[in-house]
Amino acid sequence: MGRRVIWTVFQKELLDLFRDRKTLLGTFLVPLVIIPFVFFLLGMSYSNVEKEARAYVPIAIHGTSGLTAALEKIPGARILQPENAEQALQGGMLRAIVTIPSGFDETIAAGRTGALTVAYDSTNQKSVYARDVIEQTVKAYSQEIVAQRLQHAGLSPKAIEPIASTYQNVATEERLSGGMLAGIIPLMLVVSLASGGVAAANDLVAGEKERGTLESLMTAPIAANHILTAKLLAVMVMSTMSALASLVSVSLVLSFGPLDTEGAGFSLGFFSPATLLVLVLTILLLAAMFAGLELVLSTIAKSFKEGQTYMSGIIFVAMVPSYMLMPLNPVDIPFLYYVLPVFNGVALCKEVFYGRVDPVHGLVGLGTSLLYVVVIIAWSSRLFRREGAVVKN
């Protein structure tokens, strides 16, 4: 009987949510439209800046040297001599200023070290690119001089390179792909789980309370826990669907977008049955935890607008752990994070996308997440049974 009641209320709540345009927009618009659009704009912006930086490299050269000819051969280089070079550099008309002191070639010919100065603007990415290509050109020119000096001394260039090192990357292609995704997807996943159910939770309790429909539902011969369970499941469904939409949108961006991800598209090669199970359980537990917390806040709120204010904190709770763990490799994540709420979910997601989940971390992370879910749902149930919390004031 209880399951049938829960299923009936759940179907009714879910149907109402799908009829609400605001809820659908909040759940699917951000992950399916805005996220790919933002990634596309970022990719196009960086791509255009790089193309422009390579195509046109205006630099000023003060002084003369054999190095000048090498600088003039830089692809896209244009040698300019404005009246005020420093002002032109700050204004973006120049990308760099190379100052070669007098007697530079004579100093080098005497076997000593010649010093030159390269001025650039670190706040301008095009200027930074110009500095890099100038540095490469100067380094190549310097190596030619070293080779000539060694030849005159009767030595081989290998005389100054006594050790040859070979570096082998042991990371598999799947792990490289997973490592790229592990920096992005846990953030998108957790934030989507938190934000995807906000509109639904706020409407199912605070909204119905304001409209007076929740009071009518509570007076029906249905246990309050059954109503709460149905609403919790409805919010979880919306959160999970939002998270899945985020996964799809990010994978499409990484696979077909303009961003240079070094071939790290959305690949399932690093998944195993065990890691896939951990990912599914982590998503479900995070969805339940966020859904329970959102229902608590929605129950406390006296109006729909007040509920929206409270819900803004949920996004913050999701973003802080995600950003803190974003740069970390799973081997560098402290064990304490597998005990803390939300942190444990983000940490487990990173391990999943790196292709290996430590059994102890998995048990501790999932176990503590389950404990937090039980506590939050118990808190939500206690609030929900209070007449003053569900009846419009």
PALUM-797737 format. One line per field, with one value per residue (C-alpha): residue in one letter; residue number from 1; x, y, z. Coordinates in Angstrom, 1 decimal, padded with zeros to 4 digits, always signed. Layout:
residues N
rest c(a	...)
nr c(NUM	...)
x c(X	...)
y c(Y	...)
z c(Z	...)
//
This chain:
residues 393
rest c(m	g	r	r	v	i	w	t	v	f	q	k	e	l	l	d	l	f	r	d	r	k	t	l	l	g	t	f	l	v	p	l	v	i	i	p	f	v	f	f	l	l	g	m	s	y	s	n	v	e	k	e	a	r	a	y	v	p	i	a	i	h	g	t	s	g	l	t	a	a	l	e	k	i	p	g	a	r	i	l	q	p	e	n	a	e	q	a	l	q	g	g	m	l	r	a	i	v	t	i	p	s	g	f	d	e	t	i	a	a	g	r	t	g	a	l	t	v	a	y	d	s	t	n	q	k	s	v	y	a	r	d	v	i	e	q	t	v	k	a	y	s	q	e	i	v	a	q	r	l	q	h	a	g	l	s	p	k	a	i	e	p	i	a	s	t	y	q	n	v	a	t	e	e	r	l	s	g	g	m	l	a	g	i	i	p	l	m	l	v	v	s	l	a	s	g	g	v	a	a	a	n	d	l	v	a	g	e	k	e	r	g	t	l	e	s	l	m	t	a	p	i	a	a	n	h	i	l	t	a	k	l	l	a	v	m	v	m	s	t	m	s	a	l	a	s	l	v	s	v	s	l	v	l	s	f	g	p	l	d	t	e	g	a	g	f	s	l	g	f	f	s	p	a	t	l	l	v	l	v	l	t	i	l	l	l	a	a	m	f	a	g	l	e	l	v	l	s	t	i	a	k	s	f	k	e	g	q	t	y	m	s	g	i	i	f	v	a	m	v	p	s	y	m	l	m	p	l	n	p	v	d	i	p	f	l	y	y	v	l	p	v	f	n	g	v	a	l	c	k	e	v	f	y	g	r	v	d	p	v	h	g	l	v	g	l	g	t	s	l	l	y	v	v	v	i	i	a	w	s	s	r	l	f	r	r	e	g	a	v	v	k	n)
nr c(1	2	3	4	5	6	7	8	9	10	11	12	13	14	15	16	17	18	19	20	21	22	23	24	25	26	27	28	29	30	31	32	33	34	35	36	37	38	39	40	41	42	43	44	45	46	47	48	49	50	51	52	53	54	55	56	57	58	59	60	61	62	63	64	65	66	67	68	69	70	71	72	73	74	75	76	77	78	79	80	81	82	83	84	85	86	87	88	89	90	91	92	93	94	95	96	97	98	99	100	101	102	103	104	105	106	107	108	109	110	111	112	113	114	115	116	117	118	119	120	121	122	123	124	125	126	127	128	129	130	131	132	133	134	135	136	137	138	139	140	141	142	143	144	145	146	147	148	149	150	151	152	153	154	155	156	157	158	159	160	161	162	163	164	165	166	167	168	169	170	171	172	173	174	175	176	177	178	179	180	181	182	183	184	185	186	187	188	189	190	191	192	193	194	195	196	197	198	199	200	201	202	203	204	205	206	207	208	209	210	211	212	213	214	215	216	217	218	219	220	221	222	223	224	225	226	227	228	229	230	231	232	233	234	235	236	237	238	239	240	241	242	243	244	245	246	247	248	249	250	251	252	253	254	255	256	257	258	259	260	261	262	263	264	265	266	267	268	269	270	271	272	273	274	275	276	277	278	279	280	281	282	283	284	285	286	287	288	289	290	291	292	293	294	295	296	297	298	299	300	301	302	303	304	305	306	307	308	309	310	311	312	313	314	315	316	317	318	319	320	321	322	323	324	325	326	327	328	329	330	331	332	333	334	335	336	337	338	339	340	341	342	343	344	345	346	347	348	349	350	351	352	353	354	355	356	357	358	359	360	361	362	363	364	365	366	367	368	369	370	371	372	373	374	375	376	377	378	379	380	381	382	383	384	385	386	387	388	389	390	391	392	393)
x c(+000.0	+002.8	+004.7	+001.6	+000.9	+004.6	+004.5	+001.2	+002.4	+005.8	+004.2	+002.0	+004.9	+007.1	+004.3	+003.7	+007.5	+007.7	+004.8	+006.5	+008.7	+010.7	+011.8	+012.6	+014.7	+016.6	+017.2	+018.2	+018.9	+022.2	+023.8	+022.6	+022.8	+024.8	+027.7	+028.5	+028.0	+030.4	+033.0	+032.5	+033.1	+036.2	+037.6	+036.9	+038.4	+041.6	+041.9	+041.5	+044.0	+046.6	+046.0	+046.4	+049.5	+051.1	+050.1	+051.4	+054.3	+055.3	+058.5	+061.0	+064.8	+067.2	+070.8	+072.4	+073.8	+073.9	+070.9	+068.8	+068.6	+067.4	+064.7	+063.5	+063.0	+060.4	+057.2	+054.8	+057.5	+057.2	+060.1	+058.7	+060.4	+057.8	+058.8	+057.9	+058.4	+057.5	+054.2	+053.5	+054.2	+051.8	+049.2	+049.4	+051.0	+054.2	+054.4	+058.0	+061.1	+064.5	+067.4	+070.9	+073.7	+076.6	+079.5	+077.3	+078.8	+082.4	+081.7	+080.5	+083.4	+085.8	+084.2	+082.3	+078.6	+076.5	+073.5	+070.3	+067.0	+063.5	+060.6	+057.1	+053.6	+052.7	+049.0	+048.8	+048.8	+050.0	+052.9	+053.7	+053.7	+056.1	+058.4	+058.3	+059.2	+062.0	+063.3	+063.4	+065.2	+067.8	+068.3	+068.8	+071.2	+073.1	+073.4	+075.0	+077.6	+078.3	+078.8	+081.2	+083.2	+083.5	+084.5	+087.3	+088.4	+088.5	+085.6	+082.4	+079.0	+078.5	+081.3	+078.8	+076.1	+077.6	+074.2	+071.4	+068.0	+065.0	+061.6	+058.9	+055.3	+053.8	+050.2	+048.0	+045.9	+042.7	+044.3	+045.4	+041.8	+040.4	+042.9	+041.7	+038.0	+038.8	+039.6	+036.3	+033.6	+033.5	+032.9	+030.1	+028.6	+028.4	+027.2	+024.6	+023.4	+023.1	+021.5	+019.3	+016.9	+016.8	+013.8	+012.0	+012.5	+011.5	+008.3	+007.3	+007.3	+007.7	+005.8	+002.9	+002.9	+002.4	-000.3	-002.0	-001.9	+000.5	-001.9	-004.6	-002.2	-001.2	-004.9	-005.4	-005.2	-001.5	+001.4	+003.7	+006.7	+005.2	+004.6	+008.2	+009.6	+007.8	+009.0	+012.5	+012.5	+011.1	+013.9	+016.5	+015.2	+015.5	+019.0	+020.2	+018.8	+020.5	+023.8	+023.5	+022.7	+025.9	+027.9	+026.6	+027.2	+030.8	+031.6	+030.3	+032.3	+035.5	+035.0	+033.8	+034.4	+037.2	+039.1	+042.5	+042.1	+045.0	+042.7	+041.1	+037.5	+034.8	+036.0	+034.8	+038.0	+039.0	+035.7	+035.5	+032.4	+033.7	+034.5	+031.2	+029.4	+031.2	+030.3	+026.6	+026.4	+028.2	+025.8	+022.8	+024.0	+025.0	+021.6	+019.8	+021.9	+021.4	+017.7	+017.2	+019.0	+017.0	+013.7	+014.9	+015.5	+012.3	+010.3	+011.9	+011.2	+007.9	+007.5	+008.8	+011.0	+012.5	+013.2	+015.1	+017.3	+018.1	+018.8	+021.7	+023.8	+023.4	+025.4	+028.2	+028.3	+028.8	+031.3	+033.8	+034.9	+034.9	+037.2	+039.5	+040.0	+040.1	+044.0	+044.7	+045.6	+043.8	+047.1	+047.5	+043.9	+044.1	+042.2	+040.1	+038.4	+036.9	+035.0	+033.7	+030.4	+030.5	+034.3	+034.0	+031.8	+034.2	+037.2	+035.6	+034.6	+038.2	+039.4	+036.8	+037.9	+041.6	+040.5	+041.3	+039.3	+041.1	+038.8	+039.3	+038.5	+035.5	+034.1	+034.8	+033.5	+030.3	+029.7	+030.0	+027.9	+025.1	+025.4	+025.0	+022.0	+020.3	+020.9	+019.6	+016.5	+015.7	+016.0	+013.8	+011.2	+011.1	+010.6	+008.0	+005.8	+005.6	+002.3	+003.7	+006.4	+004.1	+001.0	+001.0	+001.3)
y c(+000.0	+002.4	+001.8	+002.3	+005.7	+006.8	+005.8	+007.7	+010.9	+010.6	+010.3	+013.3	+015.5	+014.5	+015.2	+018.6	+019.4	+018.5	+020.8	+023.7	+025.6	+027.3	+023.9	+022.5	+025.5	+025.5	+021.7	+021.4	+024.9	+025.4	+022.0	+021.5	+025.0	+027.4	+025.1	+024.2	+027.8	+029.1	+026.4	+027.2	+031.0	+030.3	+028.0	+030.4	+033.3	+031.4	+030.1	+033.6	+035.1	+032.5	+032.9	+036.7	+036.3	+034.1	+036.0	+039.4	+040.0	+043.6	+044.2	+047.0	+046.4	+048.9	+048.3	+046.2	+042.7	+039.4	+038.4	+041.0	+039.0	+035.9	+038.0	+039.3	+035.7	+035.0	+034.0	+037.0	+039.4	+043.0	+045.3	+048.7	+051.8	+054.0	+057.3	+056.1	+052.3	+051.9	+053.7	+051.7	+048.4	+049.4	+050.4	+047.1	+048.5	+046.6	+043.1	+043.3	+045.6	+044.0	+046.2	+045.1	+047.1	+048.5	+046.1	+043.1	+041.2	+042.1	+040.8	+037.5	+037.3	+037.7	+034.6	+036.5	+036.6	+039.3	+040.7	+041.9	+043.0	+042.0	+044.1	+042.7	+043.1	+040.0	+041.1	+040.8	+037.2	+038.3	+040.0	+036.9	+034.9	+037.4	+037.0	+033.2	+033.2	+035.7	+033.6	+030.5	+032.5	+033.8	+030.3	+028.9	+031.7	+031.1	+027.4	+028.2	+030.4	+027.6	+025.1	+027.5	+028.0	+024.3	+023.7	+026.3	+024.6	+021.2	+019.9	+018.1	+019.7	+016.5	+017.7	+020.0	+017.4	+014.5	+013.0	+012.2	+011.7	+009.8	+010.4	+007.8	+008.5	+005.4	+006.8	+005.0	+006.8	+006.0	+007.4	+010.6	+011.0	+010.3	+012.7	+015.5	+014.7	+014.3	+018.0	+019.1	+016.6	+016.2	+020.0	+020.0	+016.8	+017.9	+021.5	+020.0	+017.6	+020.5	+023.0	+020.6	+019.9	+023.5	+024.6	+021.3	+021.2	+024.9	+024.4	+021.1	+022.4	+026.2	+026.8	+024.4	+025.9	+029.3	+028.2	+026.2	+022.9	+021.3	+021.8	+020.0	+017.1	+016.8	+016.5	+013.5	+010.0	+009.7	+009.4	+012.4	+010.2	+008.8	+012.3	+013.3	+010.1	+010.8	+014.5	+013.4	+010.9	+013.5	+016.0	+013.2	+012.5	+016.1	+016.4	+013.2	+014.2	+017.6	+015.8	+013.4	+016.4	+018.0	+014.9	+014.7	+018.4	+018.4	+015.2	+016.7	+019.9	+018.0	+015.7	+018.2	+021.7	+024.1	+023.6	+021.8	+018.9	+016.8	+014.0	+013.7	+013.4	+011.7	+008.1	+005.1	+003.2	+003.9	+002.5	-000.9	-002.5	-001.6	+002.0	+002.4	+001.0	+003.4	+006.4	+005.4	+005.0	+008.3	+010.1	+008.6	+009.4	+012.9	+013.4	+012.1	+014.3	+017.5	+016.6	+016.1	+019.3	+021.3	+019.9	+020.9	+024.5	+024.5	+023.4	+026.0	+028.8	+030.6	+031.6	+030.6	+033.7	+033.0	+029.5	+030.8	+032.8	+029.8	+027.6	+029.8	+028.4	+024.9	+025.9	+027.3	+024.1	+022.2	+024.5	+024.8	+021.2	+020.9	+023.8	+022.8	+019.3	+020.2	+020.5	+017.4	+014.0	+011.2	+010.1	+013.6	+013.9	+013.7	+010.8	+013.3	+014.5	+011.0	+011.5	+015.0	+015.5	+016.5	+016.3	+012.5	+012.4	+014.7	+012.7	+009.4	+010.9	+011.9	+008.3	+006.9	+009.0	+008.2	+004.6	+003.2	+003.4	+002.5	+000.0	+001.7	+005.1	+003.7	+002.1	+005.1	+007.6	+005.7	+004.8	+008.3	+009.6	+007.1	+008.2	+011.9	+011.0	+009.2	+012.1	+014.7	+012.7	+012.1	+015.9	+016.6	+014.1	+015.6	+019.1	+017.8	+016.3	+019.6	+021.3	+024.8	+024.0	+022.8	+025.1	+028.6	+031.2)
z c(+000.0	+001.0	-002.2	-004.3	-002.6	-003.0	-006.7	-007.3	-005.6	-007.3	-010.7	-010.0	-008.7	-011.7	-014.2	-012.6	-012.8	-016.5	-017.2	-015.5	-018.0	-015.2	-013.8	-017.2	-018.1	-014.8	-015.1	-018.8	-020.2	-018.3	-019.0	-022.6	-024.0	-021.8	-020.9	-024.6	-025.6	-023.0	-023.9	-027.6	-027.0	-024.8	-027.5	-030.3	-028.3	-027.5	-031.0	-032.5	-030.1	-031.0	-034.7	-034.5	-032.3	-034.9	-038.0	-036.8	-034.4	-034.4	-032.5	-032.1	-032.2	-030.7	-031.7	-034.4	-034.4	-036.4	-034.2	-035.9	-039.1	-037.1	-035.4	-038.7	-039.9	-037.1	-038.9	-038.9	-037.5	-038.4	-037.4	-036.4	-035.0	-033.4	-031.8	-028.3	-028.2	-024.5	-025.0	-028.1	-026.2	-023.4	-026.0	-027.9	-031.1	-030.3	-028.8	-027.6	-027.6	-028.1	-026.9	-028.1	-026.5	-028.5	-028.9	-028.6	-031.5	-030.3	-026.8	-028.2	-030.6	-027.7	-026.1	-023.4	-022.7	-024.5	-022.6	-024.3	-022.9	-024.1	-022.8	-023.1	-021.5	-019.4	-019.3	-023.1	-024.3	-027.8	-026.2	-024.1	-027.4	-028.9	-025.9	-026.3	-030.0	-029.4	-026.6	-028.9	-031.6	-029.2	-027.8	-031.3	-032.2	-028.9	-029.7	-033.1	-031.4	-028.8	-031.7	-033.4	-030.2	-029.6	-033.2	-032.9	-029.7	-031.4	-029.3	-030.2	-029.2	-027.1	-024.9	-023.1	-023.0	-021.0	-020.2	-022.6	-020.9	-022.3	-020.6	-021.0	-020.1	-018.5	-018.6	-021.0	-023.6	-021.6	-018.4	-020.2	-021.4	-017.9	-016.3	-018.6	-017.8	-014.1	-013.9	-015.5	-015.1	-011.3	-011.1	-013.7	-012.3	-008.6	-009.5	-011.8	-009.1	-006.7	-009.1	-011.0	-008.2	-006.8	-008.8	-008.2	-004.5	-004.1	-006.0	-004.4	-000.9	-000.6	-003.8	-002.9	+000.6	-000.8	-003.2	-000.4	-002.2	+000.2	+003.1	+001.1	+000.4	+004.0	+005.1	+002.7	+004.3	+003.3	+005.6	+005.7	+005.2	+002.0	+000.6	+001.5	-000.1	-003.3	-003.4	-002.5	-005.4	-007.8	-006.9	-007.2	-010.7	-011.8	-010.2	-011.9	-015.3	-015.0	-014.2	-017.1	-019.4	-018.2	-018.9	-022.4	-023.1	-021.8	-023.7	-026.9	-026.3	-025.6	-028.6	-031.3	-029.8	-030.7	-027.4	-027.7	-025.4	-026.9	-028.0	-024.5	-025.7	-023.8	-023.8	-021.8	-022.1	-018.5	-017.1	-015.6	-014.0	-010.6	-011.3	-013.2	-010.1	-007.9	-010.2	-010.3	-006.5	-005.9	-008.2	-006.5	-003.0	-003.9	-005.6	-002.5	-000.2	-002.2	-002.6	+001.1	+001.9	-000.6	+000.8	+004.3	+003.1	+001.1	+004.2	+006.4	+003.8	+004.3	+000.6	-002.8	-003.0	+000.4	-000.7	-003.7	-001.4	+000.8	-002.3	-003.5	-000.7	-002.1	-005.2	-003.0	-001.0	-004.3	-005.9	-003.0	-002.8	-006.6	-007.1	-004.2	-005.6	-009.3	-009.5	-007.4	-008.6	-006.6	-005.1	-003.6	-002.1	+001.8	+003.4	+005.4	+002.2	+001.7	+005.0	+004.5	+002.7	-001.0	-000.8	-000.7	-003.8	-005.8	-004.7	-005.8	-009.2	-009.8	-009.0	-011.3	-014.2	-013.5	-014.0	-010.5	-007.3	-004.1	-002.3	+001.1	-000.4	-002.1	+001.1	+003.3	+000.7	-000.1	+003.6	+004.9	+002.0	+002.9	+006.6	+005.6	+003.4	+006.3	+008.7	+006.2	+005.3	+009.0	+009.5	+006.6	+007.7	+011.2	+009.8	+007.3	+010.0	+011.8	+010.9	+011.2	+008.6	+005.8	+006.4	+004.9	+007.6)
//
